[in-house]
């Protein structure tokens, strides 16, 4: 795995984790009872992006380490996903 591939894998893990973390423990303005004029009641009341980014970074790093370990160890390869048998046989020396 190249450095670029590792970086892209981490970016994908980070953003996918962010989309999972964003709605967690979300307190809306309707829940708080104070709706700012011009905003919907479902808007966040106390949105703290720094905490969400920290949680996302920790979780994404753990997921990335697991995925990178699996990829580099060779436990799962691209040939394992060839369900139709279209790939050429592996070359062995």
Contact map, one row per residue, 1 for C-alpha under 8 A:
111011000000000000000000000000000000000000000000000000000000000000000011000000000000000000000
111111000000000000000000000000000000000000000000000000000000000000000000000000000000000000000
111111100000000000000000000000000000000000000000000000000000000000000000000000000000000000000
011111110000000000000000000000000000000000000000000000000000000000000000000000000000000000000
111111111000000000000000000000000000000000000000000000000000000000000000000000000000000000000
111111111100000000000000000000000000000000000000000000000000000000010000000000000000000000000
001111111110000000000000000000000000000000000000000000000000000000000000000000000000000000000
000111111111000000000000000000000000000000000000000000000000000000000000000000000000000000000
000011111111100000000000000000000000000000000000000000000000000100000000000000000000000000000
000001111111110000000000000000000000000000000000000000000001100100000000000000000000000000000
000000111111111000000000000000000000000000000000000000000000000000000000000000000000000000000
000000011111111100000000000000000000000000000000000000000000000000000000000000000000000000000
000000001111111110000000000000000000000000000000000000000001001100000000000000000000000000000
000000000111111111000000000000000000000000000000000000011001100000000000000000000000000000000
000000000011111111100000000000000000000000000000000000000000000000000000000000000000000000000
000000000001111111110000000000000000000000000000000000000000000000000000000000000000000000000
000000000000111111111000000000000000000000000000000000010011000000000000000000000000000000000
000000000000011111111100000000000000000000000000000110010000000000000000000000000000000000000
000000000000001111111110000000000000000000000000000000000000000000000000000000000000000000000
000000000000000111111111000000000000000000000000000000000000000000000000000000000000000000000
000000000000000011111111000000000000000000000000000100110000000000000000000000000000000000000
000000000000000001111111010000000000000000000000000100000000000000000000000000000000000000000
000000000000000000111111110000000000000000000000000000000000000000000000000000000000000000000
000000000000000000011111110000000000000000000000000000000000000000000000000000000000000000000
000000000000000000000011111000000000000000000000000000000000000000000000000000000000000000000
000000000000000000000111111100000000000000010010000000000000000000000000000000000000000000000
000000000000000000000000111110110000000000011100000000000000000000000000000000000000000000000
000000000000000000000000011111110000000011111100000000000000000000000000000000000000000000000
000000000000000000000000001111111111000011111000000000000000000000000000000000000000000000000
000000000000000000000000000111111110000011100000000000000000000000000000000000000000000000000
000000000000000000000000001111111000000000000000000000000000000000000000000000000000000000000
000000000000000000000000001111111110000000001000000000000000000000000000000000000000000000000
000000000000000000000000000011111110000000000000000000000000000000000000000000000000000000000
000000000000000000000000000011011111000000000000000000000000000000000000000000000000000000000
000000000000000000000000000011011111101110000000000000000000000000000000000000000000000000000
000000000000000000000000000010000111111000000000000000000000000000000000000000000000000000000
000000000000000000000000000000000011111000000000000000000000000000000000000000000000000000000
000000000000000000000000000000000001111100000000000000000000000000000000000000000000000000000
000000000000000000000000000000000011111110100000000000000000000000000000000000000000000000000
000000000000000000000000000000000010011111100000000000000000000000000000000000000000000000000
000000000000000000000000000111000010001111100000000000000000000000000000000000000000000000000
000000000000000000000000000111000000000111110000000000000000000000000000000000000000000000000
000000000000000000000000000111000000001111111000000000000000000000000000000000000000000000000
000000000000000000000000011110000000000001111110000000000000000000000000000000000000000000000
000000000000000000000000001110010000000000111110000000000000000000000000000000000000000000000
000000000000000000000000001100000000000000011111000000000000000000000000000000000000000000000
000000000000000000000000010000000000000000011111100000000000000000000000000000000000000000000
000000000000000000000000000000000000000000000111111100000000000000000000000000000000000000000
000000000000000000000000000000000000000000000011111110000000000000000000000000000000000000000
000000000000000000000000000000000000000000000001111111000000000000000000000000000000000000000
000000000000000000000000000000000000000000000001111111100000000000000000000000000000000000000
000000000000000001001100000000000000000000000001111111110000000000000000000000000000000000000
000000000000000001000000000000000000000000000000111111111000000000000000000000000000000000000
000000000000000000000000000000000000000000000000011111111100000000000000000000000000000000000
000000000000000000001000000000000000000000000000001111111110000000000000000000000000000000000
000000000000010011001000000000000000000000000000000111111111000000000000000000000000000000000
000000000000010000000000000000000000000000000000000011111111100000000000000000000000000000000
000000000000000000000000000000000000000000000000000001111111110000000000000000000000000000000
000000000000000010000000000000000000000000000000000000111111111000000000000000000000000000000
000000000100110010000000000000000000000000000000000000011111111100000000000000000000000000000
000000000100010000000000000000000000000000000000000000001111111110000000000000000000000000000
000000000000000000000000000000000000000000000000000000000111111111000000000000000000000000000
000000000000100000000000000000000000000000000000000000000011111111100000000000000000000000000
000000001100100000000000000000000000000000000000000000000001111111110000000000000000000000000
000000000000000000000000000000000000000000000000000000000000111111111000000000000000000000000
000000000000000000000000000000000000000000000000000000000000011111111100000000000000000000000
000000000000000000000000000000000000000000000000000000000000001111111110000000000000000000000
000001000000000000000000000000000000000000000000000000000000000111111111000000000000000000000
000000000000000000000000000000000000000000000000000000000000000011111111100000000000000000000
000000000000000000000000000000000000000000000000000000000000000001111111111100000000000000000
100000000000000000000000000000000000000000000000000000000000000000111111111110000000000000000
100000000000000000000000000000000000000000000000000000000000000000011111110000000000000000000
000000000000000000000000000000000000000000000000000000000000000000001111111000000000000000000
000000000000000000000000000000000000000000000000000000000000000000000111111110000000000000000
000000000000000000000000000000000000000000000000000000000000000000000110111110000000000000000
000000000000000000000000000000000000000000000000000000000000000000000110011111010000000000000
000000000000000000000000000000000000000000000000000000000000000000000010011111111000000000000
000000000000000000000000000000000000000000000000000000000000000000000000000111111100000000000
000000000000000000000000000000000000000000000000000000000000000000000000000011111100001000000
000000000000000000000000000000000000000000000000000000000000000000000000000111111110000000000
000000000000000000000000000000000000000000000000000000000000000000000000000011111110000000000
000000000000000000000000000000000000000000000000000000000000000000000000000001111111111000000
000000000000000000000000000000000000000000000000000000000000000000000000000000011111100000000
000000000000000000000000000000000000000000000000000000000000000000000000000000000111110000000
000000000000000000000000000000000000000000000000000000000000000000000000000000000111111000000
000000000000000000000000000000000000000000000000000000000000000000000000000000000101111100000
000000000000000000000000000000000000000000000000000000000000000000000000000000100100111110000
000000000000000000000000000000000000000000000000000000000000000000000000000000000000011111000
000000000000000000000000000000000000000000000000000000000000000000000000000000000000001111100
000000000000000000000000000000000000000000000000000000000000000000000000000000000000000111110
000000000000000000000000000000000000000000000000000000000000000000000000000000000000000011111
000000000000000000000000000000000000000000000000000000000000000000000000000000000000000001111
000000000000000000000000000000000000000000000000000000000000000000000000000000000000000000111
